[in-house]
């Protein structure tokens, strides 16, 4: 019997439930569907699409080594997916289709439509759980509801993971190949330019690269993670987010590596490993929220009352933020890092997001879209969750009056200005104090702009805007 593995954001052979199930039931063919118009609608970054393509090349070779051809279909958008897959199954005599569940609303609607189309043609359609540690919808409060606050959610996750450790799935064994060959992959997908050499060098493709990076992190860097993760000039983070977002690395693989480094402890033992596991659970939290609240996929705030925030229409300020020209050095350095590398340090994602949504009082959704349009690790759940956390519109126990001071953040987490000098070379000659907030004379001499907003006054403006919202 011929079975089909429909690859999406699960570009791996190891620990892939859909692949394992397809291999258990017949001769496997793998399929990837390119939908450039849909990707543009989702604000997927060219760097991310290029990362997908580079990983597909590596995966096609690895699958080919065990007799599984990787085929490619190109459609305009997901409305064409049901007919395209049904036709592919008829052409290749496919009896079963296996895929791993995706939880955003457009993906769920797509999969529902595909299921209907396949049922009409007599093809079995099975979705598996492979994108998170625990299946969304299974971690619930005592009232049977999705958690809206992280701390009790994480506590319940740890209890579940202690009682039922995750089982690793090996890659399938070699098979006799089907009659058809793998398809040639393009140099680039339509409308998505290849990433720069700098981005490609920073994010090498393939499971081997992801595994090497995870192993290097778990064997050393993780020990200092708690102390160094917030300092953007230090190599203190895992830099695994693109691999997790594209599914080149499974969350289970990440967790097992952390547990091995921490002697099996989830929330005790080594502080670095326990802290990183906590970050993995934050990633899970946002996925579970996305699954439970479809409105999060529809540009709506988690807290309904914040829909009434009087966001400013300030295109000049927005453009200054996008291009790293706000006159706030830490914000500008972070935004320039994003443009150059397709990635931004997590501490700086919070700083820049809060600056846009609080100090500039610009709608967080404009920032969310800009990040997605440039991030190689762009992930709807994580990006939306992070932006709503920063904008005080999301699931968070801390009230709206949390407003980071970017100058304080800069002095605390880049005290010697190492990160600032890397991305703001015009300020590199300033001393360790002045570089965080240059004087008017220093700015003029360096050609660096005056700050576009007064931090103290803009903070008060944000507090007033949020404090006067009507009750819902």
C-alpha positions in Angstrom: 0.0 0.0 0.0 1.2 3.5 -0.8 1.1 6.1 1.9 1.8 9.8 1.8 3.6 12.0 4.3 2.6 15.6 3.8 5.4 17.7 5.2 4.7 21.2 6.6 6.6 22.7 9.5 8.1 19.3 10.4 11.1 19.0 8.1 12.8 16.1 9.8 13.2 12.4 9.8 13.8 11.9 13.6 11.0 12.1 16.1 8.4 12.7 13.4 5.0 11.0 14.3 3.5 11.4 10.9 6.5 9.9 9.1 6.6 7.0 11.6 2.9 6.2 11.0 3.2 6.4 7.3 6.2 4.1 7.3 4.3 1.6 9.5 1.4 1.4 7.0 3.0 1.1 3.6 5.5 2.5 1.1 6.0 6.1 1.8 6.1 9.1 -0.5 6.8 12.5 1.0 5.2 15.7 -0.3 5.8 19.4 0.3 3.3 21.9 -1.0 4.6 25.4 -1.9 2.0 28.1 -1.7 3.8 31.4 -2.2 0.7 33.6 -2.2 -0.4 32.1 1.1 3.0 32.7 2.5 2.9 36.3 1.6 -0.6 36.6 3.2 1.0 35.2 6.4 3.9 37.7 6.2 6.4 34.8 6.0 9.9 36.3 5.6 12.0 35.6 2.5 14.8 34.4 4.9 12.4 31.9 6.5 11.1 30.6 3.1 14.7 30.2 2.0 15.5 28.3 5.2 12.6 26.0 4.5 13.9 25.4 1.0 17.4 24.7 2.1 16.2 22.3 4.7 14.0 20.6 2.1 17.1 19.9 0.0 18.8 18.3 3.0 15.7 16.3 3.9 15.2 15.2 0.3 18.7 13.7 0.3 18.2 12.0 3.7 14.8 10.6 2.7 16.2 9.4 -0.6 18.9 7.4 1.2 16.1 5.2 2.7 14.0 5.0 -0.5 11.5 7.8 0.2 11.1 10.2 -2.7 10.2 13.8 -1.9 7.8 15.4 -4.3 6.9 19.0 -4.7 3.5 20.6 -5.6 3.1 24.3 -6.2 -0.3 26.0 -5.7 -1.4 29.6 -5.4 -2.8 29.4 -1.9 -4.4 26.8 0.4 -7.8 27.0 -1.1 -6.3 24.8 -3.9 -4.8 22.2 -1.4 -7.8 19.8 -1.2 -8.0 19.3 -5.0 -4.3 19.2 -5.4 -3.7 16.5 -2.8 -6.7 14.5 -3.9 -5.4 14.5 -7.5 -1.9 13.6 -6.3 -3.2 10.7 -4.4 -5.2 9.4 -7.4 -2.2 9.7 -9.7 0.1 7.9 -7.3 -2.4 5.3 -6.0 -2.1 6.7 -2.4 -4.4 5.0 0.2 -3.4 7.0 3.3 -2.2 10.5 4.0 -0.4 11.3 7.3 0.5 14.8 8.5 1.3 16.5 11.8 -1.3 18.9 13.1 -0.8 22.7 12.8 -2.9 24.9 15.1 -3.4 28.3 13.6 -6.9 28.9 12.2 -6.0 29.0 8.5 -4.0 25.8 8.8 -6.9 24.1 10.6 -9.4 25.2 8.0 -7.1 24.0 5.3 -6.7 20.5 6.9 -10.5 20.2 7.5 -11.1 20.9 3.8 -8.4 18.4 2.8 -10.0 15.8 5.0 -13.3 16.2 3.3 -11.8 16.0 -0.2 -9.9 12.8 0.7 -12.9 11.2 2.3 -14.8 11.7 -0.9 -12.2 9.8 -2.8 -11.8 7.0 -0.2 -8.3 8.0 1.0 -7.7 7.8 4.8 -6.5 11.1 6.4 -4.8 11.1 9.7 -3.4 14.0 11.7 -0.7 13.3 14.3 0.7 15.2 17.3 4.3 16.3 16.6 4.7 20.1 17.1 4.6 20.4 20.8 5.5 18.5 24.0 1.9 18.1 25.0 -1.0 18.2 22.7 -2.9 21.5 22.8 -6.3 21.0 24.5 -4.9 18.5 27.0 -3.4 20.8 29.6 -6.4 22.3 31.3 -7.4 24.0 34.5 -9.6 22.4 37.1 -12.6 23.9 35.3 -11.6 22.2 32.0 -10.4 25.5 30.4 -7.2 26.5 28.7 -4.7 28.2 31.1 -4.4 31.9 30.5 -1.6 32.5 33.0 1.8 30.9 32.4 2.9 29.9 35.9 0.1 27.4 36.8 0.2 26.2 33.2 3.9 25.4 33.5 3.4 23.6 36.8 0.8 21.3 35.2 3.0 20.7 32.2 5.9 19.6 34.5 3.6 17.2 36.4 2.4 15.7 33.2 5.9 15.3 31.8 7.2 13.7 35.0 4.4 11.1 35.0 4.6 10.4 31.3 8.1 11.0 29.8 8.1 11.6 26.0 9.1 8.7 23.8 11.6 9.4 21.1 10.7 8.1 17.6 13.6 6.9 15.4 13.6 7.5 11.7 12.0 4.7 9.6 14.0 1.9 8.1 14.9 1.8 4.5 12.1 0.8 2.1 11.9 -0.4 -1.5 11.3 2.9 -3.4 8.0 3.4 -5.3 8.0 3.7 -9.0 8.3 7.5 -9.2 11.3 9.7 -8.6 11.9 12.7 -6.4 11.2 16.1 -7.9 13.8 18.7 -8.6 13.7 21.5 -6.1 13.9 25.1 -7.3 16.7 27.6 -6.5 14.0 29.8 -4.9 10.2 29.9 -4.5 8.3 32.4 -6.6 8.5 35.9 -5.1 10.9 34.9 -2.3 14.5 36.0 -2.9 17.3 33.8 -1.5 18.6 34.8 1.8 21.9 36.7 2.2 25.1 34.7 2.6 25.4 36.1 6.1 21.9 34.7 7.0 22.7 31.3 5.3 26.0 31.0 7.2 24.3 31.8 10.5 21.6 29.3 10.0 22.9 26.2 8.2 20.3 23.7 7.1 19.5 20.1 7.9 18.9 17.9 10.8 22.6 17.3 11.3 23.3 21.0 11.7 20.4 21.3 14.1 21.6 18.3 16.1 25.1 19.6 16.3 23.9 23.0 17.5 21.6 21.3 20.2 24.5 19.1 21.3 26.9 22.0 21.6 24.4 24.0 23.6 23.5 21.2 25.9 27.1 20.2 26.5 28.3 23.6 27.7 26.4 26.8 27.0 23.3 25.7 28.8 25.1 25.8 32.1 25.5 29.5 31.9 22.1 30.1 30.3 20.4 31.6 33.3 23.1 34.1 33.9 24.0 35.0 30.3 20.8 34.6 28.2 19.8 38.3 28.6 23.1 39.8 27.4 23.0 40.2 23.6 26.7 40.5 23.1 27.3 37.0 24.7 26.7 33.6 23.0 24.3 32.8 25.8 21.3 31.5 24.0 20.7 28.3 22.1 20.0 29.9 18.6 17.7 26.9 18.0 14.5 28.8 17.3 14.7 28.6 13.5 15.1 24.8 13.7 12.1 24.5 16.1 10.0 26.8 14.0 10.6 24.8 10.8 10.3 21.5 12.6 13.9 20.5 11.7 14.2 19.9 15.5 11.3 18.6 17.5 10.5 20.1 21.0 10.9 16.6 22.4 14.5 16.4 21.1 15.1 19.7 22.7 13.6 18.7 26.1 15.4 15.4 26.2 18.8 17.1 25.6 18.1 19.5 28.4 17.0 16.7 30.7 20.1 14.7 29.9 22.2 17.8 30.8 20.3 18.2 34.0 20.2 14.6 35.3 16.5 14.3 34.5 15.4 17.3 36.5 12.7 19.5 35.0 12.7 22.5 37.5 15.6 21.9 39.8 19.2 20.8 39.4 21.3 23.0 37.2 19.9 26.5 37.0 20.8 27.0 33.4 19.1 23.8 32.2 16.0 24.4 34.3 15.7 28.0 33.0 16.0 26.8 29.4 13.3 24.2 30.0 11.1 27.0 31.3 11.6 28.8 28.0 10.6 25.7 26.1 7.4 25.7 28.2 6.8 29.3 27.3 6.9 28.3 23.7 4.4 25.5 24.5 2.1 28.0 26.3 1.8 30.2 23.3 1.0 27.2 21.0 -1.7 26.1 23.4 -3.2 29.6 23.5 -3.2 29.7 19.7 -5.1 26.4 19.5 -7.6 27.4 22.2 -8.3 30.9 21.0 -8.7 31.1 17.2 -9.1 34.9 17.6 -5.3 35.1 18.1 -4.9 34.0 14.5 -7.2 36.8 13.4 -5.3 39.8 14.6 -7.4 40.2 17.8 -6.1 40.9 21.3 -6.3 38.3 24.0 -7.7 40.9 26.4 -10.9 42.2 24.6 -10.8 45.6 26.4 -7.5 46.4 24.8 -9.2 46.5 21.4 -10.1 50.1 22.4 -6.6 51.3 23.0 -6.2 54.6 21.1 -3.2 53.6 19.0 -1.4 56.5 17.3 -1.4 56.8 13.5 2.3 57.7 13.2 3.8 56.3 10.0 7.0 58.4 10.3 7.7 57.0 13.8 6.8 53.5 12.6 9.3 53.7 9.8 12.0 55.1 12.1 11.5 52.0 14.4 11.5 49.6 11.4 14.8 51.0 10.1 16.6 51.4 13.4 16.6 55.2 13.4 14.6 56.1 16.5 17.5 57.7 18.3 17.3 55.1 21.1 20.6 53.2 20.6 19.5 49.8 22.0 16.3 49.9 20.0 18.1 50.9 16.8 20.9 48.3 17.3 18.3 45.5 17.7 16.3 46.5 14.7 19.4 46.6 12.6 20.3 43.2 13.8 16.9 42.0 12.6 17.3 43.4 9.2 20.8 42.0 8.7 20.5 38.5 10.3 16.8 37.7 10.1 16.9 37.2 13.9 16.9 39.2 17.1 18.0 38.4 20.6 15.0 37.6 22.8 15.6 40.2 25.4 15.7 42.8 22.6 12.5 41.5 21.1 10.8 42.5 24.3 12.6 45.8 24.5 11.8 46.8 20.9 8.2 45.5 21.1 7.5 47.4 24.2 9.1 50.6 22.9 6.8 50.5 19.8 3.6 49.6 21.6 4.1 51.6 24.8 6.5 54.5 24.2 5.3 55.1 20.6 1.8 53.9 21.3 1.7 52.3 17.9 -0.5 49.3 17.3 1.4 46.1 18.2 0.0 44.3 15.2 2.1 46.5 12.9 5.2 45.4 14.8 4.1 41.8 14.9 3.8 41.9 11.1 7.2 43.5 10.6 8.9 40.9 12.7 7.2 38.1 10.8 8.3 39.7 7.5 11.9 39.5 8.5 12.4 36.7 11.1 14.0 33.4 9.9 12.4 31.9 13.0 9.0 33.5 12.5 6.3 31.5 14.2 2.8 32.8 14.6 2.2 31.5 18.1 5.5 32.7 19.6 5.5 36.0 17.7 1.9 36.8 18.6 2.4 35.7 22.2 5.5 37.8 22.6 4.0 40.9 21.0 0.8 40.6 23.1 2.9 40.1 26.2 4.9 43.3 25.5 1.8 45.3 24.5 -0.2 44.1 27.6 -3.0 42.9 25.4 -2.3 39.2 25.9 -2.4 36.4 28.5 -0.3 37.8 31.3 -0.7 38.2 35.0 1.2 41.6 35.0 -0.9 44.7 34.5 -0.4 47.2 31.7 1.8 49.5 33.7 4.9 47.3 33.0 6.9 49.5 30.6 10.6 48.7 30.0 12.9 51.7 30.0 15.1 50.9 27.0 18.0 53.0 28.4 18.0 51.0 31.7 17.7 47.8 29.7 20.7 48.9 27.6 22.9 49.8 30.6 22.0 46.6 32.4 22.3 44.1 29.6 25.0 45.7 27.5 27.0 47.6 30.1 30.1 48.0 28.1 28.3 48.8 24.9 29.7 45.8 23.0 26.4 45.0 21.2 25.8 48.7 20.5 29.2 49.1 18.9 28.6 46.1 16.7 25.4 47.5 15.2 25.9 51.2 15.6 29.4 51.8 14.3 28.8 55.6 14.1 28.7 55.5 17.9 31.6 53.1 18.5 34.0 55.8 19.6 31.8 56.9 22.5 32.7 55.7 26.0 30.8 53.0 27.9 28.4 55.5 29.5 27.7 57.9 26.6 27.0 55.3 24.1 23.7 54.3 25.7 22.3 57.9 25.4 24.6 60.2 23.5 24.4 64.0 24.1 23.0 66.3 21.5 26.5 67.3 20.5 27.7 63.7 20.2 24.6 62.7 18.2 25.2 65.6 15.7 28.9 64.8 15.3 28.1 61.1 14.6 25.1 61.8 12.4 22.9 59.9 14.8 19.3 61.1 15.2 17.7 62.8 18.2 15.4 60.5 20.0 11.9 60.6 18.4 10.1 60.4 21.7 10.7 61.4 25.3 10.7 58.2 27.3 9.2 59.6 30.5 6.4 61.5 28.9 5.6 58.7 26.5 5.4 56.2 29.4 2.8 58.4 31.1 0.9 58.6 27.8 0.8 54.9 27.6 -0.4 54.5 31.2 -3.2 56.9 30.6 -4.2 55.3 27.4 -4.5 51.8 29.0 -5.8 53.1 32.3 -8.8 54.8 30.7 -10.1 51.7 28.7 -13.7 50.9 29.2 -14.6 47.7 31.0 -15.7 44.8 28.8 
